[in-house]
Amino acid sequence: MTGSPLTIESLRRFTPLDSLKRENIAALAKKIQSHQLDAGKNLFKEGDSDRRTFYLLNGTLQLTNQDGGLKTVRAGSDEARNPISAMLPRRWTARAVDRVEYISIDTDLLDVMLTWDQTGSYEVHDLNTTQTAPAPDDWMTTLLQTKAFHRVPPANIQAVFMRMQKVSCNAGDVVIKQGDEGDYFYASTRGRCSVTRETPLNKEGIKLAELGVGDTFGEEALISETRRNATVTMLTEGSLMRLGKDDFRTLLNEPMLDWVSHQEAKQIVTRGGKWLDVRLPSEFEAFHEANAINIPLYFIRLKLGTLDPSLTYVVCCDTGRRSSAGAFILNERGFDTRVLRGGLNTTDKRSGTY
């Protein structure tokens, strides 16, 4: 049975929903409703693999499994702040003890919203902030000198430049707009542009950065399959080179991300590597791999100095979306990373704190 629409306040009772910016949690509230389940009915069964995230609003659930496990989750408790049996396939059967009210959210929708919310202040990478601005015709050399391109196979580098399209711009042209779908990866070859981000308190947009020749932008929305989280506007007449979303993923993103299974990840950690969990602290506290480091995705640029460049980091999140965005950022800075395939919520065997 479907209940009433949800409020922002009711969603903030749960983690990681309480981390979302107000505009994002308001958008989520419009997309979901509460549901009711009669006593004795199952919410889900052990072994289910449907990609839904469940939260308990009212009532009591009893969780059981084939190993004889038994526990009770009551609405309003600390345990009920977290998703109910989030691991896939489900490790528990959840049965209503009394009439319960719950929320069911599409897991991929929630993950996309979390990624968009946490991809940082703006989706811009300075390719080399220590050198002076190169000559306008030297943008290709500038790109090739960055660490981001060092791991792209030579054949792919050639293909990148062959498939890039030149775009001429006038002062005032909006190149990408906050909230739009990601479509291109851009490199500036002439002129300057401004990066701004709209907030609930500033609809005109706060200026976050000014970009010049050799700077790139737009990649994070393509990696994480989310909408643009900033607006880029030309300050002067200029030109850009752009690479389409499909080409970007094939030629830039895929060669730079090394995906590993959970078993392969454990072997890397055994040999001296480190788990790097890019979820929110509240998600990390609910469960994580043993001895994992927690640096939320939105914080990762600010915490680069705390990481050891000599180590291999296995970057993980609940699904793989946020970890792939985090690994891309680290790879551009020269770190050696692996990404946990499928994420923590879909691995078959885990060895962490839950």
C-alpha positions, 0 to 999 in steps of 0.5 A: 500500500502506498502512503503519502509523499515525503518531506525533507525532514523525514528523509533527513532521519536517514543516512546518507540522505542526511548528507544531501544538499537541500535542493537535492534532497528536495528533488528526491522527496518529489520522486518517492513515497512511503509504503505500508506493509501488514504484519506478517508480510515480507519486505524482501527475502534472503537472496533477493537482488533487486536494486532497491534501498529500503528505510524503515519509517514506522513499526518493527521488522524482524530479520532472519537468515538460513544460518539461524540469525535473528535480529529486530530493527525498530523505527527510530533506532540507530540501526534504522538510520541506515538502509535495511540489509543493503548488501546484495544479494540480501543476507536477511529476510525482513518480515513485518512484526506489526504494520510498518511504513517504509521507503523504497528508493531505486538504488541507482537513482540514489547513487547518482544523486549522491555522486552528483552531490559529492563530486566537489565544488566544481568539475575542473582540473588544472592540468599544470598549475605551476607552469606559465600559460602556454602559447595558444598553439601549444595546447596539445603539448600541454595535455600530453605533459599531464599525468592524466595522459601518461596512462592512456595507450599511445594509440588512444592518445592519437585517437583522442586528438583525431576525434576532438572537435574545435568549437569557436566561442564568443564572450558570454557564451555558456559552454556547459550549464549546471543541471544539464546532462553531461555530453562533452569533455572540454580542453581550452585552447584559446581565451578564458572562461569562468566557472560558477555554481548556483546555490539556493542563496545565490541564484546568480552563481558563485565564481569558483575558478577562471580557466585558461589555455590548457585547462580541462573541464566537464569530465566528472559528469561523464564519469559518474553519469550525473548532471553538470554541477557547475556552469562554465561561461566564456569571459573572452572570445576563444576556442575549445576542443571537445570530445564526445561522451562515448569517445571520452569513456572509451579513449580516456576513462576506461584505459585509466581505470583498473577494475578488480574483483573483491578477491583481487582487491584483498590480495592487493591489500595483503601485499601492502595496498590500502582500501580507500573508501570514498563514501560519506562518514555515516556510510563508512561507520555503518560498514567498511573494509578492515583498516580502510581509509575514509576520504569522502569524494567531495573531500578528495582533492583537499586530502591528496597530501594525506595519501602516500604516492608509493602505495596502491589504493583500492578505491571503493564505494557502495556501487562503483560509481563514486569510486570510479570518479575518485580514482579518475581524480587520483590517477590524474595526480599520478596515484596508482589505483584500482577500483572495486568492481560492483562496489561494496554492496554487491561483493560476495565475500567481505572482511570488514566491520559491519 
